[in-house]
Amino acid sequence: MDLSKYEEKYTHHGTVRDGADDELFMKKAIELSGLAVEHGNEPFGAVLVKDGEIVFTNENQIYTMHDPTFHGEAGLIRRFCAETGITDLRDYTLYSSCEPCFMCSGAMVWVRLGRLVYGASNTELENILGNEGCNCSRIVFDNSFWKLEVSAGILKEQALEILKDYFDKHEKG
Ligand SMILES: [Zn+2]
C-alpha cells in the first residue's frame, strides 16, 4: 500500500488538509463577489470552511457600510469572531475570490488561519487597474510568526472575469 499521499496530507500542523472541494467552495466565493456588485459594493467574496462545510460567508461591503476596511476577508473574520467568540482559526480554510490584500493577510495571521485558497492574484487585479501589483499575501506570511498553507489560482479565470467586468466601468475604492 502506497502511503505517500496520506503522509503528504497529514504531516502539516493543524487538521485542515483536504483540498478535494476547493473548486466547489471557490465557486461560492466567486458567486458572492458577483452579489457584492449587485448590492453596491466591489466584487470580492469570501467563504469560511471547517470540516468540509461552509460555516460563514461574507461579501465586500466597503460602500454600503461606509467602511473602507470592510473587505470580503477582513469583514468575514471580524464578523465570524464577534458572532461566535472563536478567534483561533487554525482548523479552518478561508476561500477568497482574489488574493487578500496586506490588511486581510495580516488579519489571517492574527486569527492563525489554517489554510487560505484564493482565485485571482493581487498582481492580476492590479494589472486590470493599470498598476504593477505584487504577491502581497506572500510578503505578509513570509514575514509573520504564523505560517499557513496557501493554494493559489483556483478558478482564477472565473474570478478574473468578474473583476475585469466591474473595474472596466468603476474606479477602485
Ligand atoms: Zn483586504
Backbone and ligand atoms as CSV (ligand in chain L), in Angstrom:
chain,resi,resn,atom,element,x,y,z
A,1,MET,N,N,0.836,-1.210,0.000
A,1,MET,CA,C,0.000,0.000,0.000
A,1,MET,C,C,0.874,1.266,0.000
A,2,ASP,N,N,0.565,2.151,-0.884
A,2,ASP,CA,C,1.348,3.381,-1.003
A,2,ASP,C,C,0.784,4.452,-0.073
A,3,LEU,N,N,1.560,4.770,0.950
A,3,LEU,CA,C,1.067,5.727,1.948
A,3,LEU,C,C,1.550,7.147,1.690
A,4,SER,N,N,2.326,7.343,0.633
A,4,SER,CA,C,2.973,8.650,0.454
A,4,SER,C,C,1.971,9.793,0.358
A,5,LYS,N,N,0.853,9.549,-0.328
A,5,LYS,CA,C,-0.086,10.669,-0.469
A,5,LYS,C,C,-0.774,11.003,0.854
A,6,TYR,N,N,-0.934,9.981,1.707
A,6,TYR,CA,C,-1.536,10.250,3.020
A,6,TYR,C,C,-0.566,11.020,3.902
A,7,GLU,N,N,0.695,10.612,3.817
A,7,GLU,CA,C,1.702,11.315,4.607
A,7,GLU,C,C,1.755,12.787,4.224
A,8,GLU,N,N,1.677,13.009,2.934
A,8,GLU,CA,C,1.735,14.379,2.461
A,8,GLU,C,C,0.568,15.183,3.034
A,9,LYS,N,N,-0.561,14.537,3.127
A,9,LYS,CA,C,-1.777,15.224,3.552
A,9,LYS,C,C,-1.794,15.499,5.057
A,10,TYR,N,N,-1.188,14.633,5.823
A,10,TYR,CA,C,-1.358,14.740,7.271
A,10,TYR,C,C,-0.122,15.154,8.042
A,11,THR,N,N,0.946,15.502,7.347
A,11,THR,CA,C,2.156,15.858,8.095
A,11,THR,C,C,2.214,17.334,8.459
A,12,HIS,N,N,1.272,18.149,7.957
A,12,HIS,CA,C,1.271,19.557,8.328
A,12,HIS,C,C,0.687,19.734,9.731
A,13,HIS,N,N,0.889,20.908,10.306
A,13,HIS,CA,C,0.235,21.191,11.592
A,13,HIS,C,C,-1.240,21.463,11.321
A,14,GLY,N,N,-2.054,21.380,12.356
A,14,GLY,CA,C,-3.478,21.623,12.163
A,14,GLY,C,C,-4.162,20.426,11.525
A,15,THR,N,N,-5.445,20.575,11.218
A,15,THR,CA,C,-6.207,19.432,10.718
A,15,THR,C,C,-6.886,19.710,9.387
A,16,VAL,N,N,-6.617,20.873,8.790
A,16,VAL,CA,C,-7.302,21.257,7.559
A,16,VAL,C,C,-6.432,20.896,6.368
A,17,ARG,N,N,-6.574,19.721,5.812
A,17,ARG,CA,C,-5.660,19.349,4.734
A,17,ARG,C,C,-6.339,18.771,3.514
A,18,ASP,N,N,-7.645,18.840,3.413
A,18,ASP,CA,C,-8.287,18.219,2.262
A,18,ASP,C,C,-8.725,19.262,1.255
A,19,GLY,N,N,-8.099,19.265,0.090
A,19,GLY,CA,C,-8.434,20.262,-0.916
A,19,GLY,C,C,-9.403,19.764,-1.970
A,20,ALA,N,N,-10.047,18.614,-1.729
A,20,ALA,CA,C,-10.901,17.993,-2.749
A,20,ALA,C,C,-12.037,18.900,-3.193
A,21,ASP,N,N,-12.575,19.703,-2.289
A,21,ASP,CA,C,-13.721,20.545,-2.617
A,21,ASP,C,C,-13.333,21.994,-2.896
A,22,ASP,N,N,-12.068,22.229,-3.168
A,22,ASP,CA,C,-11.609,23.605,-3.368
A,22,ASP,C,C,-12.419,24.339,-4.429
A,23,GLU,N,N,-12.682,23.674,-5.550
A,23,GLU,CA,C,-13.391,24.367,-6.634
A,23,GLU,C,C,-14.829,24.682,-6.248
A,24,LEU,N,N,-15.434,23.775,-5.523
A,24,LEU,CA,C,-16.811,23.982,-5.061
A,24,LEU,C,C,-16.910,25.232,-4.168
A,25,PHE,N,N,-16.018,25.334,-3.194
A,25,PHE,CA,C,-16.066,26.468,-2.262
A,25,PHE,C,C,-15.618,27.764,-2.940
A,26,MET,N,N,-14.691,27.638,-3.884
A,26,MET,CA,C,-14.265,28.837,-4.620
A,26,MET,C,C,-15.398,29.353,-5.491
A,27,LYS,N,N,-16.178,28.428,-6.039
A,27,LYS,CA,C,-17.315,28.829,-6.859
A,27,LYS,C,C,-18.260,29.695,-6.017
A,28,LYS,N,N,-18.457,29.310,-4.780
A,28,LYS,CA,C,-19.319,30.075,-3.863
A,28,LYS,C,C,-18.716,31.462,-3.597
A,29,ALA,N,N,-17.403,31.518,-3.375
A,29,ALA,CA,C,-16.738,32.810,-3.119
A,29,ALA,C,C,-16.895,33.731,-4.333
A,30,ILE,N,N,-16.785,33.167,-5.537
A,30,ILE,CA,C,-16.931,33.970,-6.758
A,30,ILE,C,C,-18.386,34.424,-6.928
A,31,GLU,N,N,-19.315,33.547,-6.605
A,31,GLU,CA,C,-20.738,33.937,-6.624
A,31,GLU,C,C,-20.977,35.143,-5.715
A,32,LEU,N,N,-20.369,35.085,-4.525
A,32,LEU,CA,C,-20.514,36.188,-3.562
A,32,LEU,C,C,-19.895,37.475,-4.102
A,33,SER,N,N,-18.826,37.346,-4.879
A,33,SER,CA,C,-18.209,38.546,-5.453
A,33,SER,C,C,-19.167,39.210,-6.434
A,34,GLY,N,N,-19.937,38.408,-7.163
A,34,GLY,CA,C,-20.956,38.957,-8.060
A,34,GLY,C,C,-22.095,39.600,-7.289
A,35,LEU,N,N,-22.494,38.968,-6.196
A,35,LEU,CA,C,-23.576,39.524,-5.371
A,35,LEU,C,C,-23.150,40.844,-4.736
A,36,ALA,N,N,-21.879,40.936,-4.366
A,36,ALA,CA,C,-21.374,42.175,-3.768
A,36,ALA,C,C,-21.622,43.351,-4.714
A,37,VAL,N,N,-21.400,43.129,-6.010
A,37,VAL,CA,C,-21.632,44.187,-7.001
A,37,VAL,C,C,-23.127,44.516,-7.059
A,38,GLU,N,N,-23.952,43.483,-7.084
A,38,GLU,CA,C,-25.404,43.715,-7.105
A,38,GLU,C,C,-25.853,44.536,-5.893
A,39,HIS,N,N,-25.139,44.370,-4.770
A,39,HIS,CA,C,-25.505,45.079,-3.540
A,39,HIS,C,C,-24.816,46.437,-3.417
A,40,GLY,N,N,-24.092,46.834,-4.467
A,40,GLY,CA,C,-23.497,48.170,-4.478
A,40,GLY,C,C,-22.080,48.259,-3.982
A,41,ASN,N,N,-21.381,47.125,-3.937
A,41,ASN,CA,C,-20.005,47.125,-3.437
A,41,ASN,C,C,-19.038,46.578,-4.486
A,42,GLU,N,N,-17.792,46.362,-4.089
A,42,GLU,CA,C,-16.787,45.855,-5.032
A,42,GLU,C,C,-16.822,44.320,-5.105
A,43,PRO,N,N,-16.364,43.761,-6.234
A,43,PRO,CA,C,-16.524,42.324,-6.493
A,43,PRO,C,C,-15.533,41.408,-5.775
A,44,PHE,N,N,-15.744,41.274,-4.474
A,44,PHE,CA,C,-14.900,40.363,-3.713
A,44,PHE,C,C,-15.765,39.572,-2.730
A,45,GLY,N,N,-15.542,38.258,-2.674
A,45,GLY,CA,C,-16.306,37.399,-1.772
A,45,GLY,C,C,-15.400,36.434,-1.033
A,46,ALA,N,N,-15.844,36.012,0.151
A,46,ALA,CA,C,-15.046,35.098,0.967
A,46,ALA,C,C,-15.944,34.071,1.645
A,47,VAL,N,N,-15.403,32.862,1.800
A,47,VAL,CA,C,-16.142,31.745,2.379
A,47,VAL,C,C,-15.234,31.063,3.407
A,48,LEU,N,N,-15.792,30.784,4.581
A,48,LEU,CA,C,-15.020,30.090,5.616
A,48,LEU,C,C,-15.547,28.662,5.743
A,49,VAL,N,N,-14.612,27.694,5.728
A,49,VAL,CA,C,-14.984,26.274,5.729
A,49,VAL,C,C,-14.284,25.561,6.886
A,50,LYS,N,N,-15.070,24.686,7.540
A,50,LYS,CA,C,-14.466,23.811,8.559
A,50,LYS,C,C,-15.016,22.400,8.371
A,51,ASP,N,N,-14.163,21.408,8.412
A,51,ASP,CA,C,-14.568,20.007,8.234
A,51,ASP,C,C,-15.426,19.808,6.991
A,52,GLY,N,N,-15.054,20.461,5.908
A,52,GLY,CA,C,-15.752,20.260,4.648
A,52,GLY,C,C,-17.093,20.956,4.541
A,53,GLU,N,N,-17.398,21.858,5.488
A,53,GLU,CA,C,-18.683,22.566,5.418
A,53,GLU,C,C,-18.503,24.069,5.547
A,54,ILE,N,N,-19.332,24.802,4.796
A,54,ILE,CA,C,-19.283,26.261,4.886
A,54,ILE,C,C,-19.872,26.692,6.229
A,55,VAL,N,N,-19.107,27.466,7.001
A,55,VAL,CA,C,-19.607,27.923,8.296
A,55,VAL,C,C,-19.902,29.427,8.303
A,56,PHE,N,N,-19.371,30.170,7.296
A,56,PHE,CA,C,-19.600,31.610,7.273
A,56,PHE,C,C,-19.250,32.140,5.891
A,57,THR,N,N,-19.976,33.164,5.448
A,57,THR,CA,C,-19.640,33.805,4.173
A,57,THR,C,C,-19.699,35.318,4.363
A,58,ASN,N,N,-19.043,36.029,3.469
A,58,ASN,CA,C,-19.088,37.493,3.527
A,58,ASN,C,C,-18.745,38.080,2.161
A,59,GLU,N,N,-19.329,39.228,1.890
A,59,GLU,CA,C,-19.018,39.984,0.675
A,59,GLU,C,C,-18.310,41.274,1.062
A,60,ASN,N,N,-17.613,41.831,0.100
A,60,ASN,CA,C,-17.098,43.191,0.257
A,60,ASN,C,C,-18.272,44.120,0.571
A,61,GLN,N,N,-18.094,45.011,1.562
A,61,GLN,CA,C,-19.181,45.933,1.942
A,61,GLN,C,C,-18.662,47.343,2.164
A,62,ILE,N,N,-17.607,47.705,1.423
A,62,ILE,CA,C,-16.952,48.995,1.708
A,62,ILE,C,C,-17.862,50.203,1.492
A,63,TYR,N,N,-18.746,50.136,0.503
A,63,TYR,CA,C,-19.598,51.293,0.223
A,63,TYR,C,C,-20.847,51.306,1.091
A,64,THR,N,N,-21.544,50.170,1.163
A,64,THR,CA,C,-22.806,50.167,1.917
A,64,THR,C,C,-22.585,50.338,3.417
A,65,MET,N,N,-21.397,49.937,3.925
A,65,MET,CA,C,-21.109,50.109,5.353
A,65,MET,C,C,-20.272,51.361,5.615
A,66,HIS,N,N,-19.934,52.101,4.552
A,66,HIS,CA,C,-19.077,53.286,4.693
A,66,HIS,C,C,-17.815,52.953,5.479
A,67,ASP,N,N,-17.226,51.800,5.111
A,67,ASP,CA,C,-16.058,51.300,5.833
A,67,ASP,C,C,-15.049,50.752,4.821
A,68,PRO,N,N,-14.024,51.546,4.493
A,68,PRO,CA,C,-13.030,51.115,3.505
A,68,PRO,C,C,-12.275,49.856,3.910
A,69,THR,N,N,-12.397,49.435,5.177
A,69,THR,CA,C,-11.710,48.214,5.609
A,69,THR,C,C,-12.628,46.989,5.563
A,70,PHE,N,N,-13.870,47.185,5.135
A,70,PHE,CA,C,-14.814,46.062,5.119
A,70,PHE,C,C,-14.617,45.223,3.854
A,71,HIS,N,N,-13.450,44.648,3.722
A,71,HIS,CA,C,-13.137,43.761,2.603
A,71,HIS,C,C,-13.817,42.407,2.837
A,72,GLY,N,N,-13.893,41.600,1.786
A,72,GLY,CA,C,-14.507,40.274,1.911
A,72,GLY,C,C,-13.907,39.476,3.060
A,73,GLU,N,N,-12.575,39.415,3.117
A,73,GLU,CA,C,-11.907,38.544,4.086
A,73,GLU,C,C,-11.836,39.155,5.480
A,74,ALA,N,N,-11.390,40.420,5.594
A,74,ALA,CA,C,-11.295,41.046,6.917
A,74,ALA,C,C,-12.689,41.163,7.537
A,75,GLY,N,N,-13.685,41.479,6.700
A,75,GLY,CA,C,-15.058,41.568,7.189
A,75,GLY,C,C,-15.550,40.217,7.682
A,76,LEU,N,N,-15.216,39.169,6.942
A,76,LEU,CA,C,-15.617,37.824,7.370
A,76,LEU,C,C,-14.998,37.490,8.721
A,77,ILE,N,N,-13.716,37.752,8.862
A,77,ILE,CA,C,-13.018,37.412,10.104
A,77,ILE,C,C,-13.613,38.196,11.285
A,78,ARG,N,N,-13.817,39.493,11.098
A,78,ARG,CA,C,-14.389,40.307,12.180
A,78,ARG,C,C,-15.765,39.815,12.587
A,79,ARG,N,N,-16.615,39.568,11.585
A,79,ARG,CA,C,-17.990,39.148,11.876
A,79,ARG,C,C,-18.024,37.754,12.503
A,80,PHE,N,N,-17.239,36.836,11.936
A,80,PHE,CA,C,-17.244,35.456,12.450
A,80,PHE,C,C,-16.761,35.424,13.901
A,81,CYS,N,N,-15.663,36.087,14.184
A,81,CYS,CA,C,-15.114,36.086,15.546
A,81,CYS,C,C,-16.097,36.733,16.525
A,82,ALA,N,N,-16.703,37.849,16.114
A,82,ALA,CA,C,-17.630,38.558,17.002
A,82,ALA,C,C,-18.879,37.726,17.274
A,83,GLU,N,N,-19.379,37.046,16.244
A,83,GLU,CA,C,-20.637,36.305,16.408
A,83,GLU,C,C,-20.467,34.966,17.101
A,84,THR,N,N,-19.291,34.346,16.985
A,84,THR,CA,C,-19.100,33.003,17.564
A,84,THR,C,C,-18.209,33.005,18.798
A,85,GLY,N,N,-17.419,34.040,18.993
A,85,GLY,CA,C,-16.453,34.049,20.089
A,85,GLY,C,C,-15.214,33.224,19.766
A,86,ILE,N,N,-15.163,32.609,18.585
A,86,ILE,CA,C,-14.000,31.810,18.160
A,86,ILE,C,C,-12.974,32.754,17.524
A,87,THR,N,N,-11.752,32.730,18.038
A,87,THR,CA,C,-10.726,33.634,17.497
A,87,THR,C,C,-9.490,32.888,17.000
A,88,ASP,N,N,-9.495,31.556,17.114
A,88,ASP,CA,C,-8.371,30.748,16.628
A,88,ASP,C,C,-8.883,29.895,15.473
A,89,LEU,N,N,-8.435,30.225,14.257
A,89,LEU,CA,C,-8.985,29.576,13.062
A,89,LEU,C,C,-8.009,28.586,12.431
A,90,ARG,N,N,-7.189,27.947,13.242
A,90,ARG,CA,C,-6.192,27.026,12.673
A,90,ARG,C,C,-6.844,25.805,12.025
A,91,ASP,N,N,-8.069,25.487,12.393
A,91,ASP,CA,C,-8.756,24.334,11.793
A,91,ASP,C,C,-9.696,24.739,10.661
A,92,TYR,N,N,-9.539,25.946,10.168
A,92,TYR,CA,C,-10.440,26.463,9.136
A,92,TYR,C,C,-9.681,26.787,7.842
A,93,THR,N,N,-10.450,26.735,6.730
A,93,THR,CA,C,-9.922,27.175,5.432
A,93,THR,C,C,-10.740,28.367,4.966
A,94,LEU,N,N,-10.073,29.412,4.539
A,94,LEU,CA,C,-10.764,30.586,4.004
A,94,LEU,C,C,-10.555,30.636,2.490
A,95,TYR,N,N,-11.664,30.725,1.764
A,95,TYR,CA,C,-11.643,30.842,0.305
A,95,TYR,C,C,-11.938,32.278,-0.066
A,96,SER,N,N,-11.085,32.864,-0.898
A,96,SER,CA,C,-11.284,34.238,-1.310
A,96,SER,C,C,-11.195,34.320,-2.836
A,97,SER,N,N,-12.123,35.078,-3.428
A,97,SER,CA,C,-12.145,35.161,-4.892
A,97,SER,C,C,-10.872,35.806,-5.437
A,98,CYS,N,N,-10.230,36.634,-4.624
A,98,CYS,CA,C,-8.993,37.307,-5.042
A,98,CYS,C,C,-7.984,37.244,-3.891
A,99,GLU,N,N,-6.729,37.265,-4.228
A,99,GLU,CA,C,-5.673,37.238,-3.203
A,99,GLU,C,C,-5.920,38.330,-2.162
A,100,PRO,N,N,-5.852,37.998,-0.866
A,100,PRO,CA,C,-6.080,39.013,0.162
A,100,PRO,C,C,-5.013,40.115,0.146
A,101,CYS,N,N,-5.454,41.340,0.409
A,101,CYS,CA,C,-4.544,42.486,0.468
A,101,CYS,C,C,-3.664,42.381,1.713
A,102,PHE,N,N,-2.790,43.353,1.899
A,102,PHE,CA,C,-1.904,43.347,3.074
A,102,PHE,C,C,-2.712,43.303,4.372
A,103,MET,N,N,-3.770,44.111,4.441
A,103,MET,CA,C,-4.574,44.168,5.665
A,103,MET,C,C,-5.243,42.829,5.959
A,104,CYS,N,N,-5.890,42.263,4.948
A,104,CYS,CA,C,-6.607,40.997,5.159
A,104,CYS,C,C,-5.641,39.851,5.437
A,105,SER,N,N,-4.486,39.857,4.785
A,105,SER,CA,C,-3.478,38.825,5.052
A,105,SER,C,C,-3.008,38.949,6.503
A,106,GLY,N,N,-2.845,40.184,6.970
A,106,GLY,CA,C,-2.475,40.410,8.372
A,106,GLY,C,C,-3.526,39.869,9.316
A,107,ALA,N,N,-4.796,40.086,8.979
A,107,ALA,CA,C,-5.894,39.587,9.821
A,107,ALA,C,C,-5.847,38.059,9.897
A,108,MET,N,N,-5.460,37.408,8.791
A,108,MET,CA,C,-5.380,35.941,8.769
A,108,MET,C,C,-4.286,35.430,9.698
A,109,VAL,N,N,-3.220,36.212,9.823
A,109,VAL,CA,C,-2.155,35.859,10.768
A,109,VAL,C,C,-2.671,35.965,12.199
A,110,TRP,N,N,-3.413,37.045,12.494
A,110,TRP,CA,C,-3.876,37.263,13.874
A,110,TRP,C,C,-4.887,36.224,14.341
A,111,VAL,N,N,-5.607,35.601,13.418
A,111,VAL,CA,C,-6.545,34.528,13.832
A,111,VAL,C,C,-5.940,33.140,13.604
A,112,ARG,N,N,-4.668,33.099,13.217
A,112,ARG,CA,C,-3.986,31.814,12.991
A,112,ARG,C,C,-4.773,30.913,12.041
A,113,LEU,N,N,-5.112,31.474,10.892
A,113,LEU,CA,C,-5.842,30.704,9.889
A,113,LEU,C,C,-5.033,29.481,9.446
A,114,GLY,N,N,-5.728,28.343,9.275
A,114,GLY,CA,C,-5.038,27.112,8.878
A,114,GLY,C,C,-4.651,27.094,7.413
A,115,ARG,N,N,-5.598,27.508,6.570
A,115,ARG,CA,C,-5.339,27.408,5.121
A,115,ARG,C,C,-6.092,28.500,4.377
A,116,LEU,N,N,-5.435,29.055,3.377
A,116,LEU,CA,C,-6.042,30.065,2.507
A,116,LEU,C,C,-6.063,29.540,1.082
A,117,VAL,N,N,-7.200,29.708,0.413
A,117,VAL,CA,C,-7.302,29.360,-1.012
A,117,VAL,C,C,-7.808,30.606,-1.726
A,118,TYR,N,N,-7.093,31.057,-2.763
A,118,TYR,CA,C,-7.606,32.208,-3.495
A,118,TYR,C,C,-7.616,31.975,-5.001
A,119,GLY,N,N,-8.434,32.788,-5.698
A,119,GLY,CA,C,-8.576,32.664,-7.150
A,119,GLY,C,C,-7.593,33.565,-7.864
A,120,ALA,N,N,-8.054,34.776,-8.225
A,120,ALA,CA,C,-7.187,35.739,-8.916
A,120,ALA,C,C,-6.084,36.227,-7.975
A,121,SER,N,N,-4.932,36.577,-8.543
A,121,SER,CA,C,-3.844,37.103,-7.713
A,121,SER,C,C,-3.940,38.626,-7.616
A,122,ASN,N,N,-3.254,39.186,-6.631
A,122,ASN,CA,C,-3.212,40.646,-6.493
A,122,ASN,C,C,-2.586,41.291,-7.732
A,123,THR,N,N,-1.559,40.632,-8.282
A,123,THR,CA,C,-0.914,41.170,-9.484
A,123,THR,C,C,-1.912,41.231,-10.637
A,124,GLU,N,N,-2.716,40.193,-10.783
A,124,GLU,CA,C,-3.717,40.180,-11.857
A,124,GLU,C,C,-4.760,41.281,-11.645
A,125,LEU,N,N,-5.185,41.469,-10.398
A,125,LEU,CA,C,-6.128,42.548,-10.089
A,125,LEU,C,C,-5.512,43.908,-10.396
A,126,GLU,N,N,-4.298,44.120,-9.907
A,126,GLU,CA,C,-3.647,45.423,-10.094
A,126,GLU,C,C,-3.363,45.698,-11.569
A,127,ASN,N,N,-3.065,44.650,-12.338
A,127,ASN,CA,C,-2.861,44.826,-13.778
A,127,ASN,C,C,-4.127,45.335,-14.453
A,128,ILE,N,N,-5.271,44.826,-14.018
A,128,ILE,CA,C,-6.555,45.305,-14.553
A,128,ILE,C,C,-6.704,46.800,-14.264
A,129,LEU,N,N,-6.204,47.227,-13.082
A,129,LEU,CA,C,-6.311,48.626,-12.661
A,129,LEU,C,C,-5.185,49.488,-13.244
A,130,GLY,N,N,-4.304,48.865,-14.017
A,130,GLY,CA,C,-3.202,49.605,-14.623
A,130,GLY,C,C,-2.001,49.753,-13.707
A,131,ASN,N,N,-1.956,48.982,-12.652
A,131,ASN,CA,C,-0.829,49.043,-11.713
A,131,ASN,C,C,0.003,47.764,-11.797
A,132,GLU,N,N,1.140,47.795,-11.133
A,132,GLU,CA,C,2.046,46.649,-11.194
A,132,GLU,C,C,1.601,45.500,-10.287
A,133,GLY,N,N,1.228,45.830,-9.040
A,133,GLY,CA,C,0.805,44.789,-8.099
A,133,GLY,C,C,1.970,43.989,-7.558
A,134,CYS,N,N,1.677,43.114,-6.591
A,134,CYS,CA,C,2.710,42.258,-6.016
A,134,CYS,C,C,2.033,41.073,-5.335
A,135,ASN,N,N,2.849,40.114,-4.938
A,135,ASN,CA,C,2.331,38.927,-4.241
A,135,ASN,C,C,2.177,39.298,-2.757
A,136,CYS,N,N,1.210,40.205,-2.479
A,136,CYS,CA,C,1.118,40.827,-1.149
A,136,CYS,C,C,0.895,39.822,-0.017
A,137,SER,N,N,0.078,38.787,-0.252
A,137,SER,CA,C,-0.178,37.837,0.842
A,137,SER,C,C,1.106,37.080,1.193
A,138,ARG,N,N,1.886,36.740,0.173
A,138,ARG,CA,C,3.150,36.010,0.421
A,138,ARG,C,C,4.109,36.880,1.230
A,139,ILE,N,N,4.151,38.173,0.908
A,139,ILE,CA,C,5.048,39.081,1.635
A,139,ILE,C,C,4.675,39.110,3.121
A,140,VAL,N,N,3.365,39.188,3.402
A,140,VAL,CA,C,2.910,39.211,4.805
A,140,VAL,C,C,3.239,37.883,5.491
A,141,PHE,N,N,2.857,36.767,4.857
A,141,PHE,CA,C,3.032,35.465,5.521
A,141,PHE,C,C,4.513,35.132,5.714
A,142,ASP,N,N,5.335,35.466,4.737
A,142,ASP,CA,C,6.770,35.164,4.852
A,142,ASP,C,C,7.430,35.947,5.985
A,143,ASN,N,N,6.791,37.066,6.374
A,143,ASN,CA,C,7.392,37.911,7.409
A,143,ASN,C,C,6.614,37.898,8.710
A,144,SER,N,N,5.748,36.893,8.891
A,144,SER,CA,C,4.935,36.801,10.099
A,144,SER,C,C,5.251,35.529,10.873
A,145,PHE,N,N,4.830,35.532,12.143
A,145,PHE,CA,C,5.120,34.387,13.007
A,145,PHE,C,C,4.263,33.183,12.667
A,146,TRP,N,N,3.107,33.406,12.012
A,146,TRP,CA,C,2.184,32.307,11.748
A,146,TRP,C,C,2.279,31.888,10.284
A,147,LYS,N,N,2.543,30.616,10.059
A,147,LYS,CA,C,2.667,30.101,8.691
A,147,LYS,C,C,1.415,29.313,8.332
A,148,LEU,N,N,0.743,29.723,7.290
A,148,LEU,CA,C,-0.434,28.982,6.862
A,148,LEU,C,C,-0.207,28.355,5.498
A,149,GLU,N,N,-1.038,27.367,5.205
A,149,GLU,CA,C,-0.970,26.720,3.897
A,149,GLU,C,C,-1.725,27.598,2.901
A,150,VAL,N,N,-1.168,27.775,1.707
A,150,VAL,CA,C,-1.815,28.631,0.706
A,150,VAL,C,C,-1.939,27.887,-0.621
A,151,SER,N,N,-3.125,27.931,-1.215
A,151,SER,CA,C,-3.328,27.416,-2.571
A,151,SER,C,C,-3.825,28.575,-3.420
A,152,ALA,N,N,-3.161,28.828,-4.548
A,152,ALA,CA,C,-3.481,29.993,-5.375
A,152,ALA,C,C,-3.986,29.581,-6.746
A,153,GLY,N,N,-4.778,30.466,-7.363
A,153,GLY,CA,C,-5.158,30.283,-8.762
A,153,GLY,C,C,-6.336,29.359,-9.000
A,154,ILE,N,N,-7.075,29.010,-7.944
A,154,ILE,CA,C,-8.238,28.123,-8.092
A,154,ILE,C,C,-9.371,28.885,-8.798
A,155,LEU,N,N,-9.836,28.385,-9.927
A,155,LEU,CA,C,-10.900,29.019,-10.745
A,155,LEU,C,C,-10.588,30.488,-11.050
A,156,LYS,N,N,-9.322,30.786,-11.267
A,156,LYS,CA,C,-8.945,32.202,-11.391
A,156,LYS,C,C,-9.549,32.883,-12.622
A,157,GLU,N,N,-9.777,32.126,-13.711
A,157,GLU,CA,C,-10.366,32.767,-14.895
A,157,GLU,C,C,-11.765,33.300,-14.587
A,158,GLN,N,N,-12.532,32.513,-13.850
A,158,GLN,CA,C,-13.884,32.952,-13.473
A,158,GLN,C,C,-13.837,34.150,-12.528
A,159,ALA,N,N,-12.885,34.101,-11.587
A,159,ALA,CA,C,-12.737,35.207,-10.635
A,159,ALA,C,C,-12.333,36.480,-11.379
A,160,LEU,N,N,-11.418,36.340,-12.340
A,160,LEU,CA,C,-10.921,37.496,-13.085
A,160,LEU,C,C,-11.989,38.127,-13.962
A,161,GLU,N,N,-12.864,37.295,-14.495
A,161,GLU,CA,C,-13.913,37.790,-15.385
A,161,GLU,C,C,-14.776,38.837,-14.669
A,162,ILE,N,N,-15.152,38.542,-13.435
A,162,ILE,CA,C,-15.992,39.468,-12.662
A,162,ILE,C,C,-15.209,40.735,-12.303
A,163,LEU,N,N,-13.928,40.569,-11.979
A,163,LEU,CA,C,-13.094,41.733,-11.653
A,163,LEU,C,C,-12.946,42.653,-12.864
A,164,LYS,N,N,-12.652,42.033,-14.025
A,164,LYS,CA,C,-12.478,42.828,-15.255
A,164,LYS,C,C,-13.766,43.562,-15.602
A,165,ASP,N,N,-14.848,42.838,-15.548
A,165,ASP,CA,C,-16.148,43.400,-15.903
A,165,ASP,C,C,-16.463,44.628,-15.031
A,166,TYR,N,N,-16.208,44.507,-13.734
A,166,TYR,CA,C,-16.526,45.600,-12.802
A,166,TYR,C,C,-15.550,46.774,-12.961
A,167,PHE,N,N,-14.255,46.501,-12.974
A,167,PHE,CA,C,-13.281,47.600,-12.965
A,167,PHE,C,C,-13.078,48.241,-14.346
A,168,ASP,N,N,-13.694,47.648,-15.372
A,168,ASP,CA,C,-13.774,48.340,-16.662
A,168,ASP,C,C,-14.637,49.593,-16.527
A,169,LYS,N,N,-15.605,49.524,-15.619
A,169,LYS,CA,C,-16.604,50.613,-15.502
A,169,LYS,C,C,-16.473,51.414,-14.213
A,170,HIS,N,N,-15.697,50.933,-13.236
A,170,HIS,CA,C,-15.629,51.611,-11.933
A,170,HIS,C,C,-14.175,51.843,-11.514
A,171,GLU,N,N,-13.977,52.897,-10.738
A,171,GLU,CA,C,-12.678,53.160,-10.118
A,171,GLU,C,C,-12.547,52.279,-8.893
A,172,LYS,N,N,-11.300,51.966,-8.513
A,172,LYS,CA,C,-11.073,51.219,-7.274
A,172,LYS,C,C,-11.327,52.138,-6.081
A,173,GLY,N,N,-12.110,51.638,-5.094
A,173,GLY,CA,C,-12.451,52.406,-3.892
A,173,GLY,C,C,-11.312,52.445,-2.907
L,1,ZN,ZN,ZN,-8.320,43.160,2.004
